[in-house]
């Protein structure tokens, strides 16, 4: 059976800071070479260990404003006083090539994406408890107590949008959460709209009809 490559799917992953979504996504893409992470533009400063073009495209506020005014962003949002935006050109090129693209984003950006691409899947990562979330933020050693308090208040606001997501995963045990994340990706790939192009020839053969020409 000859299968034609299908267009990739867009997967939104949201979580409060400290819930562990970055570690989960890193492990996910290491286990599946079809999955990529969208690299966003940001005006925040680069943190130790980060690389420009790999973790984010780090730009000035003026550069961000120019890109935003030129319509270069699929979505954008302000988070903790910094701006983040997802490039239209980068996202479209990867989806067209058949990659499943994960966008790590907060609820504001997720809402924007869902309005433009309602077929995208939205996964929400939750911490197992408030205490665990605070402990993880403290153990990172990146923020002072005042900043951690701000992040904890922001976490409740982020979590309040859980009902808008399609899937909820509680990151209490890392391996279990990763297994559940993989299961969601696999299930999404079997959806009818994802299989249409890949199984076009088979479906036509089974139905005795001419191959469909995809738009």
N, CA and C of each residue as an Amber inpcrd file, in Angstrom:
protein
   645
   0.8450000  -1.1930000   0.0000000   0.0000000   0.0000000   0.0000000
   0.8770000   1.2380000   0.0000000   0.7280000   2.1000000  -0.9940000
   1.4890000   3.3330000  -1.0600000   0.7620000   4.4200000  -0.2820000
   1.4620000   4.9950000   0.6640000   0.8760000   6.0560000   1.4590000
   1.5420000   7.3780000   1.1090000   0.7120000   8.3870000   0.9030000
   1.2360000   9.7090000   0.6390000   1.4420000  10.4290000   1.9720000
   2.5200000  11.1930000   2.0810000   2.7510000  11.9140000   3.3340000
   1.6320000  12.9050000   3.6010000   1.1740000  12.9670000   4.8200000
   0.1050000  13.8870000   5.1760000   0.6880000  15.1560000   5.7780000
  -0.1030000  16.1940000   5.7580000   0.2890000  17.4500000   6.3780000
   0.4190000  17.2200000   7.8830000   1.4000000  17.8660000   8.4760000
   1.6050000  17.7090000   9.9000000   0.4910000  18.3410000  10.7100000
   0.4440000  17.9970000  11.9730000  -0.5690000  18.5470000  12.8580000
   0.0570000  19.5370000  13.8240000  -0.7490000  20.4920000  14.2310000
  -0.3060000  21.4910000  15.1890000  -0.8180000  21.0960000  16.5690000
   0.0940000  21.0000000  17.5320000  -0.2590000  20.6010000  18.8930000
   0.1510000  21.7160000  19.8550000  -0.8070000  22.2240000  20.5840000
  -0.5620000  23.2730000  21.5710000  -0.3320000  22.6220000  22.9290000
   0.7110000  23.0140000  23.6140000   0.9570000  22.5210000  24.9690000
   1.0570000  23.7230000  25.9050000   0.1690000  23.7550000  26.8950000
   0.1560000  24.8300000  27.8800000   0.3630000  24.2560000  29.2680000
   0.8950000  25.0840000  30.1580000   1.1050000  24.6650000  31.5450000
   1.5790000  25.8650000  32.3380000   1.2990000  25.8950000  33.6250000
   1.8810000  26.9530000  34.4470000   3.3810000  26.7420000  34.5490000
   4.1160000  27.8210000  34.7580000   5.5630000  27.7300000  34.9060000
   5.9080000  26.8080000  36.0630000   6.7660000  25.8100000  35.7970000
   7.1620000  24.8680000  36.8240000   6.4440000  23.5380000  36.7630000
   5.4790000  23.4010000  35.8420000   4.7280000  22.1410000  35.7460000
   5.5110000  21.0440000  35.0310000   6.5870000  21.4290000  34.3520000
   7.4470000  20.4300000  33.7140000   7.1970000  20.1980000  32.2430000
   6.4910000  21.1110000  31.5670000   6.1610000  20.8680000  30.1610000
   7.3950000  20.8560000  29.2640000   8.3860000  21.6960000  29.5650000
   9.5780000  21.7470000  28.7190000  10.3530000  20.4320000  28.7620000
  10.4830000  19.8520000  29.9520000  11.1770000  18.5670000  30.0760000
  10.4160000  17.4570000  29.3730000   9.0950000  17.4800000  29.4800000
   8.2740000  16.4690000  28.8240000   8.3870000  16.5700000  27.3090000
   8.3260000  17.7730000  26.8000000   8.3980000  17.9760000  25.3520000
   9.7830000  17.5860000  24.8300000  10.8220000  17.9020000  25.5850000
  12.1830000  17.5270000  25.1740000  12.2890000  16.0090000  25.0380000
  11.7570000  15.2780000  26.0160000  11.7980000  13.8150000  25.9590000
  10.9410000  13.2850000  24.8150000   9.8310000  13.9660000  24.5420000
   8.9390000  13.5400000  23.4600000   9.6180000  13.6470000  22.1020000
  10.2480000  14.7750000  21.8220000  10.8560000  14.9600000  20.4990000
  12.0890000  14.0720000  20.3290000  12.7370000  13.7120000  21.4410000
  13.8770000  12.8010000  21.3510000  13.4320000  11.3780000  21.0030000
  12.1560000  11.0740000  21.2430000  11.6430000   9.7280000  20.9790000
  10.9260000   9.6190000  19.6360000  10.7230000  10.7440000  18.9480000
   9.9420000  10.7290000  17.7080000  10.4710000  11.8140000  16.7810000
  11.1450000  11.4120000  15.6950000  11.7820000  12.3980000  14.8240000
  10.8090000  13.1480000  13.9240000   9.5240000  12.8100000  13.9760000
   8.5430000  13.5590000  13.1950000   8.0490000  14.7910000  13.9650000
   8.3320000  14.8430000  15.2530000   7.8440000  15.9370000  16.0910000
   8.9000000  17.0270000  16.2080000   8.4710000  18.2620000  16.0530000
   9.3530000  19.4100000  16.2080000   8.6970000  20.4190000  17.1420000
   9.4990000  21.2700000  17.7140000   8.9870000  22.3420000  18.5610000
   9.1330000  23.6630000  17.8230000   8.0540000  24.4100000  17.7810000
   8.0990000  25.7260000  17.1640000   8.9940000  26.6410000  17.9880000
   9.8920000  27.3390000  17.3220000  10.7970000  28.2620000  18.0150000
  10.2110000  29.6660000  17.9290000   9.8160000  30.1920000  19.0630000
   9.1600000  31.5030000  19.1110000  10.1750000  32.6470000  19.1770000
   9.6980000  33.8240000  18.8460000  10.4740000  35.0430000  19.0620000
  10.1130000  35.5890000  20.4430000  11.0820000  36.1560000  21.1320000
  10.8090000  36.7340000  22.4460000  11.6880000  37.9530000  22.7020000
  11.1630000  38.8440000  23.5360000  11.9310000  40.0320000  23.9180000
  12.6260000  39.8490000  25.2590000  12.4120000  38.6980000  25.9230000
  13.0770000  38.5100000  27.2180000  14.5550000  38.1860000  27.0100000
  15.3230000  38.3770000  28.0700000  16.7660000  38.1250000  27.9910000
  17.0510000  36.6310000  27.9270000  18.1500000  36.2880000  27.2820000
  18.5600000  34.9000000  27.1820000  19.0450000  34.3920000  28.5380000
  18.5910000  33.1960000  28.9330000  19.0030000  32.6000000  30.1930000
  20.2450000  31.7300000  29.9850000  20.9840000  31.4480000  31.0550000
  22.1690000  30.5870000  30.9340000  21.8180000  29.2460000  30.3010000
  22.6010000  28.8460000  29.3170000  22.3820000  27.5690000  28.6490000
  21.4970000  27.6430000  27.4310000  20.8020000  28.7560000  27.2450000
  19.9230000  28.8940000  26.0770000  20.7240000  29.3350000  24.8590000
  20.1860000  28.9970000  23.6750000  20.8280000  29.3660000  22.4190000
  19.8330000  30.0690000  21.5130000  20.2880000  31.1370000  20.8890000
  19.4380000  31.8720000  19.9630000  19.1300000  31.0080000  18.7400000
  17.8710000  30.9220000  18.3790000  17.4520000  30.1160000  17.2430000
  17.1340000  28.6880000  17.6020000  17.4800000  28.2790000  18.8280000
  17.1950000  26.9270000  19.2870000  16.1150000  26.9280000  20.3570000
  16.3220000  27.7470000  21.3870000  15.2980000  27.8760000  22.4290000
  14.2760000  28.9390000  22.0320000  14.7820000  30.0820000  21.6190000
  13.9550000  31.1930000  21.1260000  14.7760000  31.9730000  20.1100000
  14.0840000  32.8210000  19.3480000  14.7570000  33.8630000  18.5950000
  14.6770000  35.1040000  19.4860000  15.8040000  35.5100000  20.0470000
  15.8320000  36.6290000  20.9740000  15.9650000  37.9340000  20.1930000
  14.9770000  38.8020000  20.3510000  14.9460000  40.0620000  19.6000000
  14.6640000  41.2140000  20.5590000  14.9620000  42.4240000  20.1000000
  14.6760000  43.6080000  20.8930000  13.1870000  43.9360000  20.7970000
  12.7280000  44.8110000  21.6570000  11.3250000  45.2300000  21.6200000
  10.9990000  45.9060000  20.2930000  11.9460000  46.6930000  19.7740000
  11.7170000  47.3810000  18.4960000  11.6060000  46.3760000  17.3520000
  12.4720000  45.3580000  17.3640000  12.4220000  44.3280000  16.3220000
  11.1060000  43.5520000  16.3990000  10.6800000  43.2600000  17.6180000
   9.4210000  42.5330000  17.7910000   8.2530000  43.3530000  17.2540000
   8.2340000  44.6440000  17.5730000   7.1540000  45.5140000  17.1010000
   7.1080000  45.5520000  15.5790000   8.2690000  45.5910000  14.9480000
   8.3210000  45.6310000  13.4830000   7.7460000  44.3440000  12.8940000
   8.1470000  43.2010000  13.4420000   7.6320000  41.9150000  12.9610000
   6.1290000  41.8100000  13.1800000   5.6700000  42.2450000  14.3400000
   4.2410000  42.1890000  14.6430000   3.4430000  43.0760000  13.6930000
   3.9310000  44.2870000  13.4510000   3.2280000  45.2110000  12.5610000
   3.2320000  44.7240000  11.1150000   4.2360000  43.9350000  10.7580000
   4.3200000  43.3780000   9.4060000   3.4840000  42.1050000   9.2480000
   2.8240000  41.6750000  10.3170000   1.9870000  40.4670000  10.2500000
   2.7860000  39.1780000  10.2270000   3.9890000  39.2130000  10.8040000
   4.8580000  38.0370000  10.7530000   4.4730000  36.9640000  11.7640000
   3.6480000  37.3160000  12.7500000   3.3150000  36.3750000  13.8110000
   1.9430000  35.7450000  13.6440000   1.9120000  34.4360000  13.8330000
   0.6620000  33.6840000  13.8320000  -0.1450000  34.0450000  15.0680000
   0.5590000  34.2300000  16.1660000  -0.0290000  34.7080000  17.4090000
   1.0730000  35.3900000  18.2050000   0.6790000  36.2330000  19.1360000
   1.6430000  36.8460000  20.0360000   0.9620000  37.1810000  21.3510000
   1.7520000  37.2970000  22.4030000   1.2010000  37.6030000  23.7180000
   2.2810000  38.2170000  24.5950000   1.8450000  38.9180000  25.6270000
   2.7540000  39.4670000  26.6310000   2.6590000  38.6140000  27.8850000
   3.7950000  38.1350000  28.3670000   3.8480000  37.2760000  29.5490000
   4.9550000  37.7810000  30.4720000   4.6120000  38.1270000  31.7030000
   5.5710000  38.6310000  32.6820000   6.3840000  39.8060000  32.1320000
   5.7120000  40.6670000  31.3850000   6.3580000  41.8760000  30.8900000
   7.1940000  41.6970000  29.6410000   7.2100000  40.4920000  29.0790000
   7.9560000  40.2330000  27.8420000   6.9960000  39.7490000  26.7660000
   7.3770000  39.9780000  25.5050000   6.5250000  39.5750000  24.3920000
   7.0450000  38.2930000  23.7470000   6.0890000  37.4660000  23.3100000
   6.3910000  36.2010000  22.6430000   5.5270000  36.1020000  21.3870000
   6.0910000  35.5980000  20.2970000   5.3300000  35.4650000  19.0700000
   5.7420000  34.2460000  18.2620000   4.7700000  33.6350000  17.5780000
   5.0220000  32.4610000  16.7430000   5.0330000  32.8700000  15.2790000
   6.1120000  32.5690000  14.5860000   6.2910000  32.9590000  13.1920000
   5.3540000  32.1980000  12.2560000   4.6260000  32.9230000  11.4280000
   3.7290000  32.3190000  10.4380000   4.5240000  31.4810000   9.4390000
   5.5770000  32.0500000   8.8920000   6.3530000  31.3790000   7.8450000
   6.9820000  30.0880000   8.3530000   7.5720000  30.1420000   9.5500000
   8.2280000  28.9580000  10.0910000   7.2160000  27.8450000  10.3520000
   6.0910000  28.2010000  10.9530000   5.0850000  27.2020000  11.2990000
   4.4980000  26.5490000  10.0530000   4.1510000  27.3420000   9.0710000
   3.5230000  26.8130000   7.8630000   4.4840000  25.9200000   7.0830000
   5.7390000  26.2900000   7.0240000   6.7010000  25.4920000   6.2590000
   6.8940000  24.1110000   6.8800000   6.9180000  24.0370000   8.2060000
   7.1150000  22.7530000   8.8670000   5.8820000  21.8660000   8.7740000
   4.7000000  22.4310000   8.9130000   3.4630000  21.6570000   8.7800000
   3.3250000  21.1090000   7.3570000   3.6340000  21.9350000   6.3740000
   3.5310000  21.5120000   4.9740000   4.5040000  20.3820000   4.6640000
   5.6300000  20.3460000   5.3810000   6.6260000  19.2960000   5.1660000
   6.2570000  18.0000000   5.8790000   5.1440000  18.0060000   6.6180000
   4.6850000  16.7940000   7.2920000   5.0950000  16.6680000   8.7480000
   5.7390000  17.7010000   9.2840000   6.1590000  17.6460000  10.6920000
   4.9780000  17.9310000  11.6120000   4.9400000  17.2370000  12.7200000
   4.0000000  17.5700000  13.7880000   4.6910000  18.6120000  14.6540000
   4.0990000  19.7910000  14.7130000   4.7420000  20.9170000  15.3810000
   4.0660000  21.2080000  16.7180000   4.8750000  21.2440000  17.7620000
   4.3800000  21.5740000  19.0970000   4.6680000  23.0440000  19.3910000
   3.6480000  23.7340000  19.8490000   3.7900000  25.1290000  20.2510000
   3.6210000  25.1990000  21.7620000   4.6900000  25.5710000  22.4610000
   4.6110000  25.7750000  23.9110000   4.1240000  27.1950000  24.1450000
   2.9380000  27.3160000  24.7200000   2.3320000  28.6390000  24.7710000
   1.3550000  28.7450000  25.9230000   1.0900000  29.9620000  26.3730000
   0.1280000  30.1500000  27.4480000  -1.2870000  30.2150000  26.8800000
  -2.2690000  30.3410000  27.7680000  -3.6780000  30.2810000  27.3410000
  -4.0570000  31.3910000  26.3680000  -3.4200000  32.5570000  26.4890000
  -3.7540000  33.6570000  25.5800000  -3.4030000  33.2940000  24.1360000
  -2.1630000  32.8090000  23.9540000  -1.7350000  32.4090000  22.6190000
  -2.5110000  31.2160000  22.1090000  -2.8430000  30.2890000  23.0100000
  -3.6090000  29.1100000  22.6100000  -4.9820000  29.5020000  22.0720000
  -5.6130000  30.4600000  22.7030000  -6.9170000  30.9250000  22.2280000
  -6.8030000  31.5190000  20.8260000  -5.7500000  32.2870000  20.5840000
  -5.5550000  32.8900000  19.2640000  -5.3710000  31.8130000  18.1980000
  -4.5560000  30.8070000  18.5200000  -4.3050000  29.7360000  17.5600000
  -5.5760000  28.9500000  17.2780000  -6.3710000  28.6630000  18.3150000
  -7.5870000  27.8810000  18.1190000  -8.6010000  28.6170000  17.2470000
  -8.5990000  29.9370000  17.3090000  -9.4940000  30.7120000  16.4470000
  -9.0990000  30.5850000  14.9850000  -7.7950000  30.5190000  14.7250000
  -7.2910000  30.4290000  13.3570000  -7.1980000  28.9890000  12.8670000
  -6.8980000  28.0650000  13.7830000  -6.7520000  26.6530000  13.4250000
  -7.5130000  25.7970000  14.4350000  -8.8360000  25.7430000  14.3080000
  -9.6500000  24.9910000  15.2800000  -9.3550000  23.4960000  15.2950000
  -8.7060000  22.9790000  14.2560000  -8.3870000  21.5540000  14.2080000
  -7.1510000  21.2070000  15.0410000  -6.4500000  22.2020000  15.5470000
  -5.2730000  21.9340000  16.3670000  -5.6850000  21.2850000  17.6870000
  -4.7750000  20.5100000  18.2660000  -5.0400000  19.8440000  19.5500000
  -4.3930000  20.6580000  20.6680000  -5.1130000  20.8110000  21.7750000
  -4.6130000  21.6000000  22.9020000  -4.4520000  20.6800000  24.1060000
  -3.2180000  20.5260000  24.5680000  -2.9010000  19.6810000  25.7170000
  -2.4940000  20.5770000  26.8880000  -3.0740000  20.3190000  28.0580000
  -2.7480000  21.1070000  29.2430000  -2.0290000  20.2110000  30.2460000
  -0.8380000  20.6580000  30.6930000  -0.0510000  19.9240000  31.6810000
  -0.2920000  20.5450000  33.0620000  -0.7160000  19.7290000  34.0220000
  -0.9850000  20.1990000  35.3750000   0.0390000  19.6470000  36.3640000
   0.3800000  20.4170000  37.3920000   1.2190000  19.8820000  38.4680000
   0.3570000  19.0330000  39.3940000   0.9500000  18.1430000  40.1850000
   0.1430000  17.2970000  41.0640000  -0.4340000  18.0300000  42.2670000
   0.1470000  19.1830000  42.6190000  -0.3530000  19.9500000  43.7550000
   0.2710000  21.3410000  43.7330000  -0.3130000  22.2420000  44.5220000
   0.2400000  23.5860000  44.6480000   1.6310000  23.5170000  45.2900000
   1.7640000  22.6570000  46.2870000   3.0360000  22.5220000  46.9900000
   4.1390000  22.0260000  46.0480000   3.8020000  21.0630000  45.2160000
   4.7900000  20.5260000  44.2740000   5.2080000  21.5840000  43.2620000
   4.2440000  22.3830000  42.8100000   4.5480000  23.4320000  41.8440000
   5.5060000  24.4510000  42.4470000   5.2340000  24.8940000  43.6660000
   6.1040000  25.8870000  44.3100000   7.4960000  25.3130000  44.5440000
   7.5600000  24.0460000  44.9630000   8.8540000  23.4030000  45.2040000
   9.6740000  23.3350000  43.9180000   9.0270000  23.0340000  42.8100000
   9.7450000  22.9550000  41.5360000  10.2920000  24.3240000  41.1340000
   9.5050000  25.3720000  41.3420000   9.9630000  26.7220000  41.0150000
  11.1540000  27.1110000  41.8870000  11.0910000  26.7520000  43.1600000
  12.1950000  27.0760000  44.0650000  13.4510000  26.2800000  43.7180000
  13.2720000  25.0220000  43.3600000  14.4220000  24.1590000  43.0600000
  15.1300000  24.5370000  41.7600000  14.4320000  25.2370000  40.8600000
  15.0860000  25.6750000  39.6280000  16.1970000  26.6820000  39.9000000
  16.0190000  27.4630000  40.9620000  17.0350000  28.4400000  41.3360000
  17.1560000  29.6020000  40.3770000  16.1030000  29.8760000  39.6050000
  16.1630000  30.9540000  38.6160000  15.5290000  32.2440000  39.1090000
  14.6470000  32.1490000  40.1140000  13.8710000  33.3110000  40.5250000
  14.0010000  33.5760000  42.0210000  13.8780000  34.8570000  42.3960000
  13.8620000  35.2140000  43.8090000  12.4670000  34.9610000  44.3700000
  12.3000000  34.9800000  45.7030000  10.9970000  34.6900000  46.3150000
   9.8610000  35.5580000  45.7900000  10.1420000  36.8350000  45.5290000
   9.0980000  37.7170000  45.0130000   8.6190000  37.2770000  43.6470000
   9.5510000  36.9060000  42.7930000   9.1920000  36.4470000  41.4450000
   8.4300000  35.1320000  41.5080000   8.8240000  34.2650000  42.4370000
   8.1210000  32.9850000  42.5930000   6.6730000  33.2230000  43.0110000
   6.4460000  34.1920000  43.8940000   5.0740000  34.5200000  44.3070000
   4.2600000  35.0040000  43.1120000   4.8930000  35.8040000  42.2610000
   4.2000000  36.2830000  41.0530000   3.8610000  35.1130000  40.1430000
   4.7970000  34.1950000  39.9910000   4.5660000  33.0330000  39.1290000
   3.4730000  32.1220000  39.6990000   3.3960000  32.0200000  41.0060000
   2.3550000  31.1960000  41.6220000   0.9700000  31.8060000  41.3890000
   0.8750000  33.1120000  41.4780000  -0.4220000  33.7710000  41.1940000
  -0.7840000  33.6040000  39.7220000   0.2320000  33.7330000  38.8530000
  -0.0140000  33.5610000  37.4160000  -0.4110000  32.1230000  37.1010000
   0.1270000  31.1740000  37.8750000  -0.1850000  29.7560000  37.6550000
  -1.6720000  29.4950000  37.8570000  -2.2590000  30.0920000  38.8920000
  -3.6870000  29.8900000  39.1320000  -4.5140000  30.4590000  37.9820000
  -4.0740000  31.5980000  37.4590000  -4.7820000  32.1890000  36.3240000
  -4.6820000  31.2820000  35.1040000  -3.4800000  30.7460000  34.8720000
  -3.2710000  29.8400000  33.7260000  -4.1300000  28.5830000  33.8760000
  -4.1070000  27.9860000  35.0690000  -4.8390000  26.7450000  35.2990000
  -6.3460000  26.9480000  35.1890000  -6.8210000  28.1690000  35.4450000
  -8.2640000  28.4330000  35.3800000  -8.8390000  28.2230000  33.9770000
  -7.9630000  28.1060000  32.9750000  -8.4150000  27.9100000  31.5890000
  -8.3510000  26.4420000  31.1610000  -8.2470000  25.5360000  32.1070000
  -8.0770000  24.1190000  31.7950000  -9.2160000  23.5570000  30.9530000
 -10.4290000  24.0460000  31.1500000 -11.5780000  23.4830000  30.4350000
 -11.5470000  23.7590000  28.9320000 -10.7450000  24.7180000  28.5060000
 -10.6610000  25.0390000  27.0870000  -9.7890000  24.0440000  26.3220000
  -8.9650000  23.2940000  27.0360000  -8.0540000  22.3380000  26.3960000
  -8.7860000  21.0460000  26.0360000  -8.1830000  20.2810000  25.1180000
  -8.7550000  18.9930000  24.7010000  -8.2990000  17.8600000  25.6060000
  -7.0780000  17.9820000  26.1590000  -6.5050000  16.9060000  26.9600000
  -5.8650000  17.4870000  28.2220000  -5.9840000  16.7450000  29.3270000
  -5.3400000  17.1260000  30.5850000  -4.3820000  16.0110000  31.0100000
  -3.1540000  16.3900000  31.3290000  -2.1610000  15.4330000  31.7980000
  -1.5760000  15.9680000  33.1030000  -1.5860000  15.1590000  34.1420000
  -1.0090000  15.5440000  35.4270000   0.4210000  15.0140000  35.4930000
   1.3640000  15.9180000  35.6340000   2.7760000  15.5260000  35.6730000
   3.2110000  15.2660000  37.1160000   2.7540000  14.1440000  37.6590000
   3.2020000  13.7200000  38.9830000   4.3730000  12.7560000  38.8410000
   4.1960000  11.7470000  38.0070000   5.2770000  10.8230000  37.6590000
   5.6810000  11.1140000  36.2160000   6.9510000  11.4600000  36.0080000
   7.4070000  11.9060000  34.6920000   7.1520000  10.8660000  33.6000000
   7.5150000   9.6150000  33.8430000   7.3760000   8.5730000  32.8250000
   5.9120000   8.3420000  32.4540000   5.0380000   8.4120000  33.4420000
   3.6070000   8.2390000  33.1710000   3.0820000   9.4020000  32.3370000
   3.4630000  10.6160000  32.7080000   3.0160000  11.7940000  31.9600000
   3.5370000  11.7600000  30.5290000   4.7980000  11.3220000  30.3490000
   5.3750000  11.2330000  29.0030000   4.6290000  10.1910000  28.1780000
   4.3010000   9.0630000  28.7660000   3.5500000   8.0220000  28.0690000
   2.1860000   8.5350000  27.6340000   1.5400000   9.3090000  28.4820000
   0.2330000   9.8660000  28.1370000   0.3570000  10.8970000  27.0210000
   1.4200000  11.6850000  27.0490000   1.6530000  12.6730000  26.0040000
   1.8650000  11.9890000  24.6520000   2.6440000  10.9130000  24.6480000
   2.8630000  10.1480000  23.4200000   1.5480000   9.5660000  22.8940000
   0.6990000   9.1060000  23.8080000  -0.5750000   8.5070000  23.4080000
  -1.4720000   9.5310000  22.7240000  -1.4600000  10.7590000  23.2150000
  -2.2650000  11.8160000  22.5950000  -1.7870000  12.0820000  21.1760000
  -0.4810000  12.1830000  20.9900000   0.0800000  12.4440000  19.6590000
  -0.3050000  11.3190000  18.6960000  -0.1820000  10.0780000  19.1480000
  -0.5240000   8.9370000  18.2940000  -2.0060000   8.9450000  17.9320000
  -2.8510000   9.2660000  18.9060000  -4.2920000   9.3100000  18.6390000
  -4.6290000  10.4100000  17.6370000  -3.9700000  11.5510000  17.7550000
  -4.2260000  12.6550000  16.8310000  -3.8510000  12.2800000  15.4010000
  -2.8000000  11.4850000  15.2430000  -2.3650000  11.0900000  13.9000000
  -3.3660000  10.1590000  13.2190000  -4.2270000   9.5210000  14.0000000
  -5.2120000   8.5990000  13.4350000  -6.5490000   9.2660000  13.1420000
  -6.6610000  10.5360000  13.4140000  -7.9120000  11.2430000  13.1140000
  -8.1500000  11.2600000  11.6060000  -9.4020000  11.2930000  11.2290000
  -9.7780000  11.2260000   9.8190000  -9.1210000  12.3230000   8.9860000
  -9.1190000  13.5350000   9.4940000  -8.5480000  14.6250000   8.6940000
  -7.0460000  14.4670000   8.5130000  -6.3730000  13.7620000   9.4410000
  -4.9370000  13.5050000   9.2980000  -4.6630000  12.3460000   8.3410000
  -5.5550000  11.3940000   8.2940000  -5.3670000  10.2020000   7.4770000
  -5.8220000  10.3790000   6.0320000  -6.5910000  11.4200000   5.7640000
  -7.2120000  11.5830000   4.4540000  -6.2130000  11.5160000   3.3030000
  -5.1520000  12.3080000   3.4000000  -4.1650000  12.3270000   2.3120000
  -3.3550000  11.0430000   2.2740000  -2.9340000  10.5680000   3.4450000
  -2.0790000   9.3940000   3.5050000  -2.7750000   8.1520000   2.9660000
  -4.0840000   8.0330000   3.1880000  -4.8200000   6.8280000   2.7950000
  -5.7360000   7.0550000   1.6070000  -5.4930000   8.1170000   0.8600000
  -6.3610000   8.4520000  -0.2730000  -6.4360000   7.3050000  -1.2850000
  -5.2700000   6.7820000  -1.6600000  -5.2390000   5.7190000  -2.6660000
  -5.9590000   4.4680000  -2.1740000  -5.7470000   4.0980000  -0.9350000
  -6.4050000   2.9250000  -0.3670000  -7.9170000   3.0850000  -0.3450000
  -8.3740000   4.2440000   0.1160000  -9.8180000   4.4850000   0.2000000
 -10.4680000   4.4410000  -1.1820000  -9.7710000   5.0070000  -2.1710000
 -10.3080000   4.9910000  -3.5350000 -10.3800000   3.5620000  -4.0700000
  -9.3550000   2.7640000  -3.7700000  -9.3460000   1.3710000  -4.2050000
 -10.4830000   0.5910000  -3.5510000 -10.6800000   0.8030000  -2.2770000
 -11.7340000   0.1010000  -1.5520000 -13.1220000   0.5050000  -2.0420000
 -13.2600000   1.7670000  -2.4300000 -14.5640000   2.2730000  -2.8610000
 -14.7600000   2.1910000  -4.3740000 -13.6790000   1.8430000  -5.1110000
 -13.7770000   1.7540000  -6.5640000 -13.9760000   3.0890000  -7.2260000
 -13.3690000   4.1210000  -6.6560000 -13.5160000   5.4780000  -7.2130000
 -12.1670000   6.0160000  -7.6140000 -12.1970000   7.1120000  -8.3900000
 -10.9590000   7.7420000  -8.8300000 -10.3070000   8.4670000  -7.6580000
  -8.9880000   8.5340000  -7.6500000  -8.2950000   9.2580000  -6.5810000
  -8.7670000  10.7020000  -6.4960000  -8.8870000  11.1760000  -5.2720000
  -9.2980000  12.5460000  -5.0630000  -8.1090000  13.4680000  -5.2280000
  -8.3600000  14.6460000  -5.7420000  -7.3120000  15.6710000  -5.8550000
  -7.4360000  16.5930000  -4.6600000  -6.4080000  16.5730000  -3.8150000
  -6.4470000  17.4000000  -2.6140000  -6.2360000  18.8530000  -2.9700000
  -6.9500000  19.7360000  -2.2370000  -6.7640000  21.1590000  -2.4470000
  -5.3970000  21.5900000  -1.9280000
